[in-house]
Amino acid sequence: MESKDTIQAIINQACGSVQFHKYSHIPVFPVITDGVLALAEAAECFWLLDVIRSHQINRKLDKAFQVWTLERDKEGDGATVKGFNDDVLIVTQYIPYTDFPLDDLKLFLCDGVLMIPSEY
């Protein structure tokens, strides 16, 4: 796993995607951007993409645009992943243990493409 500073730099530098990367053969969100791929590799957090994908069967989630956040516990090793339709909370999942290095993260899922907000 890369350092916290390196991972934050990857997020800060994400500004559009040269290409999309096939993430899964399951047609929930089959592609991710360059920034999400770099983030997942650097932070070793492909599990987070799986968490987001696993909730796509929820009929309440807007299939056109979703906001996903990860917030680390202030104390402890857990984190909470939340899925929103715009600013309306739809999904909450607690992760009891993660070594994800950042305190928080936000991702957008737009028309089947998972991206860092600056890539939108």
Secondary structure by P-SEA (a helix, b strand, c coil): cccaaaaaaaaaaccccccccccccccccccccaaaaaaaaaaccaaaaaaaaaacccccccccbbbbbbbccccccbbbbbbbccccccbbbbbccccccccbbbbbbccccccccccc
